[in-house]
Amino acid sequence: MVRTMSLLRVLISTARGVRHAPQLADELPPDHAVLLDAPDDRLAPALVAAALGDHEPAAKLLATTRGAAEWESRDRYVTRLAAFAQGREEWLAGWLEETPHDPDALLVKAEVAVRRAWESPARAERLRDVGPLIDAAADASPRDPVPWRLALDHARGTGAGHPAFEALWEQAVRRAAHHHGCHVAALKYLSAQRRGAHGSYRECFDFAEQAADDARPGSLIRALPVRAAYAQLRAGGTGSVREDRIDAAADQAIELSGRYAVADPWPAEMRNVLAYVLTGRSRWAAALDQFRLIGPYATSFPWSSVSDDPLGRFLDARDGVRLEVASAVPSRGRAGRGRFGGHYA
């Protein structure tokens, strides 16, 4: 009887899921409409021009962000342009040949070098070789925190000790005390340096929660604790961190996510990380809400950390969450139906 009832629950749950899933999909874009790492309206024209071999729009875009101290946008655009330049070396080479001392071209060059070194089996050795490129980018734009975000990533990859990292951190926050990219780099360093040590993730949470408390309302730094939660879950469960602390991090990110419009590309990565954490905590309804807010803007991170097909993993996770929510929807109109009928009654 126990096994029969267990099977019955599975059958009913599956049937409910199939029955209600289409209704829950009404506010979700279809699979074919979901884009991976889609550029915003400012970056898209620069990437189109870059594909045609023209670096001028990218140069103008980065110069604008530098002049207006739009450091968050600058960081994002540099990262995306560097990803493009990895496969089109001649595009960046032409830019540097025309303006060899352009701080924007030097920054993209340094980002490309760090990315390539990071992917190498000889990571630490290759990263040490690119240190001068980061220095050149920092010297060319003294107010810019983005080269210092690169320096923080570089320090993590080379296994730099705490004193060296703290010196870089001081330079970074001196230029932009609330720069999101630098805070993420610091959190990654803490996670990498202390991974496997007792209480390591408590230290990550301590840093992330303090940074979030100090951040302005609406700042993406307010979601830094949910990145710590992601790191903890990826390491295998909650470990030394209390579950309520992970859920509190998710709740704080949910509040932040609600401050942005539906299908806004700016908080897309934060929402993707939040959806991952909520799914890991089996908070299905809250995860579905985030998938609705994400709209068509899937991001490689965090899904690339668990699959070589991040877009496919995103869609699978979204479908799984939708079915979990659908299976929990109670059947309507059960009372008063009388004797069971059906095909073979």
C-alpha positions as CSV (number, residue, x, y, z in Angstrom):
1,M,0.0,0.0,0.0
2,V,2.8,2.4,0.8
3,R,4.5,1.8,-2.6
4,T,1.1,2.1,-4.3
5,M,0.3,5.4,-2.6
6,S,3.8,6.7,-3.4
7,L,3.3,5.9,-7.1
8,L,-0.1,7.5,-7.0
9,R,1.4,10.8,-5.7
10,V,4.0,10.7,-8.5
11,L,1.3,10.2,-11.1
12,I,-0.9,12.9,-9.7
13,S,2.0,15.3,-9.4
14,T,3.1,14.7,-13.0
15,A,-0.4,15.1,-14.3
16,R,-0.9,18.4,-12.5
17,G,2.4,19.6,-13.8
18,V,1.5,18.9,-17.4
19,R,-2.0,20.3,-16.9
20,H,-0.9,23.6,-15.4
21,A,2.5,24.2,-17.0
22,P,1.0,25.9,-20.1
23,Q,-0.8,28.4,-17.9
24,L,2.4,29.2,-16.0
25,A,4.3,29.7,-19.3
26,D,2.0,32.6,-20.4
27,E,4.4,35.3,-19.0
28,L,7.6,33.5,-20.1
29,P,9.1,34.1,-23.5
30,P,9.3,31.0,-25.7
31,D,12.6,29.2,-25.9
32,H,13.4,30.5,-29.3
33,A,13.1,34.1,-28.1
34,V,15.6,33.7,-25.2
35,L,19.0,35.2,-25.9
36,L,22.3,34.4,-24.3
37,D,24.4,37.5,-23.1
38,A,22.4,39.8,-25.3
39,P,24.1,43.3,-25.6
40,D,22.2,46.4,-24.6
41,D,21.3,49.2,-27.0
42,R,24.6,51.0,-26.5
43,L,26.9,48.0,-27.0
44,A,25.1,46.3,-29.8
45,P,26.0,48.8,-32.5
46,A,29.7,48.7,-31.4
47,L,29.7,44.9,-31.7
48,V,28.0,45.0,-35.2
49,A,30.7,47.5,-36.3
50,A,33.4,45.4,-34.8
51,A,32.2,42.4,-36.7
52,L,32.8,44.5,-39.9
53,G,36.3,45.4,-38.7
54,D,35.5,48.9,-37.5
55,H,36.8,49.8,-34.1
56,E,35.6,53.4,-34.0
57,P,32.2,52.8,-32.4
58,A,33.7,50.7,-29.7
59,A,36.4,53.4,-29.1
60,K,33.8,56.1,-28.8
61,L,31.6,54.1,-26.5
62,L,34.5,53.4,-24.1
63,A,35.7,56.9,-24.3
64,T,32.2,58.1,-23.3
65,T,32.1,55.8,-20.3
66,R,35.5,57.0,-19.2
67,G,34.7,60.7,-19.6
68,A,31.4,60.3,-17.7
69,A,32.9,58.0,-15.1
70,E,30.3,55.3,-16.0
71,W,32.5,52.7,-14.4
72,E,29.9,49.9,-14.2
73,S,29.0,50.2,-17.8
74,R,32.6,50.5,-18.8
75,D,33.5,47.3,-17.0
76,R,30.7,45.4,-18.8
77,Y,31.5,46.8,-22.2
78,V,35.2,46.1,-21.8
79,T,34.5,42.5,-20.9
80,R,32.2,42.0,-23.9
81,L,34.5,43.7,-26.4
82,A,37.4,41.6,-25.1
83,A,35.4,38.4,-25.6
84,F,34.9,39.5,-29.2
85,A,38.5,40.4,-29.6
86,Q,39.6,37.0,-28.5
87,G,38.3,35.6,-31.8
88,R,39.2,38.6,-33.9
89,E,42.7,39.6,-33.1
90,E,43.1,41.7,-36.2
91,W,40.3,44.0,-35.0
92,L,42.1,44.9,-31.8
93,A,45.5,45.0,-33.5
94,G,44.2,47.6,-35.9
95,W,42.8,49.7,-33.1
96,L,46.1,49.6,-31.2
97,E,48.1,50.3,-34.4
98,E,46.1,53.4,-35.1
99,T,46.1,54.7,-31.4
100,P,48.7,52.7,-29.5
101,H,48.3,54.8,-26.3
102,D,44.5,54.9,-26.2
103,P,43.6,54.0,-22.6
104,D,40.5,52.2,-23.9
105,A,42.3,50.0,-26.4
106,L,45.0,49.2,-23.7
107,L,42.3,48.2,-21.3
108,V,40.7,45.8,-23.8
109,K,44.1,44.4,-24.6
110,A,44.8,43.8,-20.9
111,E,41.4,42.1,-20.5
112,V,42.0,39.9,-23.5
113,A,45.4,38.9,-22.1
114,V,44.0,38.0,-18.7
115,R,41.2,36.0,-20.2
116,R,43.6,34.0,-22.3
117,A,46.0,33.4,-19.5
118,W,43.1,32.3,-17.2
119,E,42.1,29.6,-19.7
120,S,45.7,28.3,-20.0
121,P,46.8,25.1,-18.1
122,A,49.8,27.3,-17.1
123,R,47.5,29.9,-15.6
124,A,49.7,31.4,-12.9
125,E,52.7,31.6,-15.1
126,R,50.8,33.2,-18.0
127,L,49.1,35.6,-15.7
128,R,52.4,36.9,-14.3
129,D,53.5,37.7,-17.8
130,V,50.5,39.9,-18.4
131,G,51.0,42.0,-15.3
132,P,52.7,44.9,-17.2
133,L,49.6,45.1,-19.5
134,I,47.4,45.8,-16.6
135,D,49.8,48.3,-15.2
136,A,49.8,50.1,-18.6
137,A,46.0,50.3,-18.7
138,A,46.0,51.6,-15.1
139,D,48.6,54.3,-15.9
140,A,46.8,55.4,-19.0
141,S,43.6,56.1,-17.1
142,P,44.4,57.0,-13.5
143,R,40.8,57.5,-12.3
144,D,39.5,54.3,-13.8
145,P,38.8,51.4,-11.3
146,V,38.4,48.8,-14.1
147,P,42.1,48.1,-14.5
148,W,42.1,47.5,-10.7
149,R,39.3,45.0,-11.1
150,L,41.6,43.3,-13.6
151,A,44.4,43.5,-11.1
152,L,42.2,41.8,-8.4
153,D,41.4,39.0,-10.8
154,H,45.1,38.7,-11.7
155,A,46.0,38.5,-8.0
156,R,43.5,35.7,-7.5
157,G,44.9,33.7,-10.4
158,T,48.5,34.1,-9.3
159,G,47.7,33.1,-5.7
160,A,48.7,36.5,-4.3
161,G,48.7,36.7,-0.5
162,H,46.4,38.8,1.6
163,P,48.8,41.8,1.9
164,A,49.2,42.1,-1.8
165,F,45.5,41.8,-2.5
166,E,44.6,44.3,0.2
167,A,47.0,46.9,-1.4
168,L,45.2,46.4,-4.8
169,W,41.8,46.6,-3.1
170,E,42.7,49.9,-1.5
171,Q,43.6,51.3,-4.9
172,A,40.4,50.0,-6.4
173,V,38.0,51.4,-3.8
174,R,39.9,54.7,-3.7
175,R,38.8,55.2,-7.3
176,A,35.3,53.9,-6.9
177,A,34.2,52.9,-3.4
178,H,31.0,51.1,-4.7
179,H,32.3,49.5,-7.9
180,H,30.4,46.3,-8.4
181,G,33.0,44.5,-10.5
182,C,35.7,45.1,-7.9
183,H,33.5,43.8,-5.1
184,V,32.7,40.6,-7.1
185,A,36.5,40.2,-7.7
186,A,37.1,40.5,-4.0
187,L,34.4,38.0,-3.2
188,K,35.9,35.5,-5.7
189,Y,39.3,36.0,-4.2
190,L,38.0,35.2,-0.7
191,S,36.2,32.2,-1.9
192,A,39.3,30.9,-3.8
193,Q,41.8,31.6,-1.0
194,R,39.7,30.1,1.7
195,R,38.0,27.3,-0.1
196,G,38.1,24.1,1.9
197,A,39.1,25.9,5.1
198,H,36.8,25.8,8.1
199,G,34.5,28.8,8.1
200,S,35.6,30.0,4.7
201,Y,32.2,30.7,3.4
202,R,31.2,32.5,6.6
203,E,34.0,34.9,5.8
204,C,32.6,35.3,2.3
205,F,29.2,36.1,3.7
206,D,30.6,38.5,6.2
207,F,32.3,40.5,3.5
208,A,29.3,40.3,1.1
209,E,26.7,41.3,3.8
210,Q,28.8,44.3,5.0
211,A,29.3,45.5,1.4
212,A,25.6,45.2,0.7
213,D,24.7,47.1,3.9
214,D,27.0,49.9,2.8
215,A,25.8,50.1,-0.7
216,R,23.2,52.5,-2.1
217,P,19.6,51.4,-2.6
218,G,19.3,49.8,-6.0
219,S,23.1,49.1,-6.3
220,L,23.9,45.6,-7.6
221,I,26.3,45.3,-4.7
222,R,23.1,44.7,-2.6
223,A,23.0,41.3,-4.3
224,L,26.6,40.4,-3.4
225,P,25.4,38.0,-0.6
226,V,23.4,35.9,-3.1
227,R,26.7,35.5,-5.0
228,A,28.2,34.2,-1.8
229,A,25.2,31.9,-1.5
230,Y,25.9,30.7,-5.1
231,A,29.5,29.9,-4.2
232,Q,28.4,28.0,-1.1
233,L,25.9,25.9,-3.1
234,R,28.4,25.2,-5.8
235,A,30.8,23.9,-3.2
236,G,28.2,21.4,-2.1
237,G,25.3,22.4,0.1
238,T,25.1,24.9,2.9
239,G,28.1,23.6,4.8
240,S,29.2,25.9,7.6
241,V,26.7,28.6,6.6
242,R,23.3,28.5,8.2
243,E,20.4,27.9,5.8
244,D,18.6,30.9,7.0
245,R,21.6,33.1,6.1
246,I,21.4,31.8,2.5
247,D,17.7,32.4,2.3
248,A,18.2,35.9,3.7
249,A,20.7,36.6,0.9
250,A,18.2,35.4,-1.6
251,D,15.4,37.6,0.0
252,Q,17.6,40.6,-0.2
253,A,18.3,40.0,-3.9
254,I,14.6,39.4,-4.5
255,E,13.9,42.9,-3.1
256,L,16.6,44.4,-5.3
257,S,15.4,42.6,-8.4
258,G,11.9,44.1,-7.8
259,R,13.4,47.6,-8.2
260,Y,14.1,46.9,-11.8
261,A,11.7,46.6,-14.8
262,V,10.7,43.3,-16.2
263,A,13.2,42.1,-18.9
264,D,15.7,44.8,-18.1
265,P,19.1,43.7,-19.4
266,W,21.1,45.6,-16.7
267,P,20.2,43.3,-13.7
268,A,20.0,40.2,-15.9
269,E,23.1,38.4,-14.5
270,M,22.1,39.1,-10.9
271,R,18.6,37.7,-11.7
272,N,20.1,34.6,-13.3
273,V,22.3,34.0,-10.2
274,L,19.3,34.5,-8.0
275,A,17.2,32.1,-10.0
276,Y,20.0,29.5,-9.7
277,V,20.1,29.9,-5.9
278,L,16.4,29.8,-5.4
279,T,16.2,26.7,-7.5
280,G,19.0,25.2,-5.4
281,R,16.9,26.0,-2.3
282,S,13.8,24.4,-3.8
283,R,12.0,27.8,-3.6
284,W,10.1,27.1,-6.8
285,A,7.5,29.9,-6.9
286,A,10.2,32.6,-6.1
287,A,12.4,31.1,-8.8
288,L,9.6,31.2,-11.4
289,D,9.1,34.9,-10.5
290,Q,12.7,35.6,-11.3
291,F,12.5,33.7,-14.6
292,R,9.6,35.9,-15.5
293,L,11.5,39.0,-14.6
294,I,14.6,37.8,-16.6
295,G,12.5,37.6,-19.7
296,P,14.7,36.8,-22.7
297,Y,18.0,37.8,-21.0
298,A,19.8,34.6,-20.1
299,T,23.4,35.0,-19.1
300,S,26.3,32.6,-19.4
301,F,27.1,33.0,-15.7
302,P,26.0,31.0,-13.6
303,W,24.8,28.3,-16.0
304,S,28.2,27.8,-17.7
305,S,29.5,26.7,-14.4
306,V,27.3,23.6,-14.5
307,S,27.1,23.0,-18.3
308,D,28.9,23.5,-21.6
309,D,25.6,24.7,-22.9
310,P,24.6,27.6,-20.7
311,L,21.5,28.5,-22.7
312,G,20.3,25.0,-22.8
313,R,20.9,24.7,-19.0
314,F,19.0,27.9,-18.4
315,L,16.0,26.7,-20.4
316,D,16.1,23.3,-18.7
317,A,16.2,25.0,-15.3
318,R,13.3,27.2,-16.3
319,D,11.2,24.3,-17.5
320,G,12.0,22.3,-14.3
321,V,10.9,25.2,-12.1
322,R,7.7,25.7,-14.0
323,L,6.8,22.0,-13.7
324,E,7.6,22.1,-9.9
325,V,5.3,25.0,-9.5
326,A,2.6,23.5,-11.7
327,S,2.7,20.2,-9.8
328,A,2.0,22.0,-6.6
329,V,-1.2,23.7,-8.0
330,P,-4.2,22.0,-6.4
331,S,-6.8,20.4,-8.7
332,R,-9.9,22.6,-9.0
333,G,-13.5,21.3,-8.6
334,R,-12.7,18.0,-6.9
335,A,-15.7,18.2,-4.5
336,G,-19.1,17.2,-5.9
337,R,-17.8,15.3,-8.9
338,G,-19.2,12.0,-7.6
339,R,-18.0,8.6,-8.7
340,F,-14.8,8.4,-10.7
341,G,-15.4,8.1,-14.4
342,G,-13.1,8.0,-17.3
343,H,-12.1,5.9,-20.3
344,Y,-12.6,2.5,-18.7
345,A,-15.0,3.1,-15.8
